[in-house]
Amino acid sequence: LPPAAGEVDILRSLQMLPGVSTVGEGSTGINIRGGSIDQNLVLMDDAPVFNSSHLFGFFSIFNPDAVRDVSLSRGGISAEYGGRTTAVLDVKLKDPDLEKSSFYGGVGLVSSRLGLEMPLIKDRLAVLISTRGSFNDFLFKLGPESIRGTVANFYDLTGKILFKPSEKTRLSYTSYYSFDAFKLPSDSLNTV
């Protein structure tokens, strides 16, 4: 799919599958075959994700630079997932490279991203750090006076450590942190 405003979005691409519909215009949430969004289970490296979007649903939390695989189960859901009635979205992050370092990134109108994969002990221990941030408040300053003080941005940080003590044993630790900021100039109760 072509990226929307330069952003590749995993959840938005799922909306093109049969039986999958959007929660609303411009939103990344998905409904499966008449169910609602709260009947879906979203997992990132087997950890449940309760809010899978940034900025009121316009962008998903999944950084495409860190994602290895996405699977969507829409029927015959296994009992291991706790009796979800409509779907299970399982997002797997890629493992960091145990042999060589790589550095990647990109600058876009909506967000910019930066990533690093690096072995700490060759063939045994490696780390992946991928971050993405949207600091585009300058766009509101170009608009009418009523929106010039608007703040709307986000950032997230995805990390994964892989330890392989032997050929048959592997341990991994995944972490995720995010922050969303939204403030209207006329909102006296909200401070960012």
C-alpha positions in Angstrom: 0.0 0.0 0.0 1.2 3.5 -0.6 2.1 5.2 2.7 -0.4 7.9 3.8 1.4 11.2 4.2 4.7 9.3 4.0 3.8 7.0 6.9 3.6 3.2 6.5 0.9 2.0 8.9 0.4 -1.7 9.7 -3.2 -1.3 11.1 -4.3 0.8 8.1 -3.0 -1.9 5.7 -5.2 -4.5 7.5 -8.3 -2.6 6.6 -7.9 -3.8 3.0 -8.5 -7.4 4.0 -12.0 -9.0 3.5 -14.2 -8.8 6.6 -12.1 -6.0 8.1 -13.5 -2.5 8.4 -12.4 0.7 9.9 -13.6 2.1 13.2 -14.1 5.5 11.6 -12.6 7.8 8.9 -9.0 8.5 9.5 -8.7 6.0 12.3 -6.4 3.0 12.6 -8.8 0.9 14.7 -10.3 -2.2 13.0 -13.6 -4.0 13.3 -13.8 -7.6 12.2 -17.0 -9.0 10.7 -19.5 -6.9 12.6 -17.6 -7.0 16.0 -16.3 -4.0 17.8 -12.8 -2.9 18.5 -12.9 -4.0 22.2 -13.5 -7.6 21.1 -10.1 -7.7 19.4 -6.9 -8.8 21.2 -3.8 -7.0 20.0 -0.4 -8.5 21.0 3.1 -7.2 20.5 5.6 -10.0 21.1 2.9 -11.8 23.1 2.2 -8.9 25.4 -1.3 -7.4 25.3 -1.7 -3.9 23.9 -4.7 -1.9 25.2 -4.3 1.2 23.1 -2.9 0.6 19.7 -2.9 4.1 18.3 -1.4 7.6 18.7 -3.2 11.0 18.4 -6.8 9.8 18.7 -6.3 6.9 16.3 -4.7 8.6 13.4 -1.4 6.6 13.6 -0.7 3.1 15.0 1.9 2.5 17.7 3.7 -0.1 15.7 7.0 1.3 14.3 7.4 -0.4 10.8 11.2 -0.4 11.2 10.9 -2.8 14.2 8.2 -5.1 13.0 9.1 -8.6 11.6 5.7 -10.2 11.1 2.0 -9.5 11.5 -0.7 -12.1 11.7 -4.5 -11.6 12.0 -6.7 -14.5 13.1 -10.3 -13.8 12.3 -12.0 -17.1 13.0 -11.3 -20.3 14.9 -9.4 -18.4 17.5 -7.4 -20.7 19.8 -8.4 -20.9 23.5 -4.9 -19.7 24.5 -6.1 -16.2 23.6 -8.7 -16.0 26.3 -12.0 -16.3 24.4 -11.8 -13.3 22.1 -14.9 -13.2 19.9 -13.7 -11.5 16.8 -10.0 -11.4 16.2 -6.4 -11.6 17.4 -3.8 -9.4 15.9 -0.3 -10.7 16.7 2.6 -8.4 15.9 6.1 -9.8 16.2 9.1 -7.6 16.5 12.2 -8.5 14.5 15.2 -9.9 16.4 18.3 -7.8 16.4 21.1 -9.0 14.2 23.7 -11.0 16.2 26.5 -10.5 13.6 26.6 -6.9 12.3 25.5 -3.5 13.3 23.0 -1.4 11.2 21.7 2.1 11.6 18.6 3.4 9.7 16.1 6.2 9.8 14.0 8.6 7.8 12.5 12.0 7.9 8.9 12.6 7.0 6.2 15.3 7.2 4.3 13.4 9.8 7.1 11.7 11.8 10.8 11.0 11.7 12.3 7.7 12.8 15.7 6.3 13.8 16.8 2.8 14.5 19.9 0.9 15.6 20.7 -2.8 15.7 23.9 -3.8 17.3 25.6 -7.0 18.6 27.0 -6.5 22.0 28.7 -10.0 22.1 29.0 -11.4 18.6 26.6 -14.4 17.9 25.4 -14.2 21.6 23.9 -10.9 22.6 22.4 -8.1 20.5 20.1 -5.1 21.0 17.5 -3.3 18.8 16.4 0.2 19.5 13.9 2.0 17.3 12.3 5.3 17.9 9.8 7.5 16.1 8.7 11.0 16.8 6.2 13.5 15.5 7.2 17.0 16.3 5.2 18.8 13.6 3.6 21.6 15.7 5.1 24.1 13.3 2.3 23.2 10.8 -0.3 24.7 13.1 1.7 27.9 13.2 1.1 28.2 9.4 -2.7 28.1 9.8 -5.3 30.5 11.1 -4.8 32.4 14.4 -7.3 30.2 16.2 -5.1 27.0 15.8 -1.6 28.5 16.1 -1.1 27.4 19.7 -2.2 23.8 19.1 0.1 21.0 20.3 -0.3 17.6 18.7 2.6 15.3 18.7 3.8 11.8 19.8 6.9 9.7 20.2 7.6 6.1 20.9 10.6 3.9 21.7 10.7 0.2 20.9 13.5 -2.0 22.2 14.5 -5.6 22.1 17.4 -7.5 23.6 18.2 -11.0 22.3 20.5 -13.3 24.2 21.5 -16.7 22.7 23.5 -18.6 25.3 23.5 -21.8 23.2 22.3 -22.9 19.8 19.0 -24.3 21.2 18.3 -21.6 23.8 17.3 -18.0 23.2 16.0 -15.4 25.6 14.5 -12.1 24.6 13.2 -9.0 26.3 10.9 -6.5 24.6 10.1 -3.0 25.8 7.9 -0.2 24.6 7.4 3.3 25.7 5.2 6.1 24.2 4.0 9.6 24.9 1.2 11.6 23.2 0.7 15.3 23.7 -2.4 17.2 22.6 -3.6 20.7 23.6 -5.9 23.2 22.0 -5.1 26.9 22.5 -8.5 27.5 24.0 -8.3 24.6 26.5 -7.5 26.1 29.9 -7.6 22.8 31.8 -5.0 20.9 29.7 -1.3 21.6 30.2 1.4 19.9 28.2 
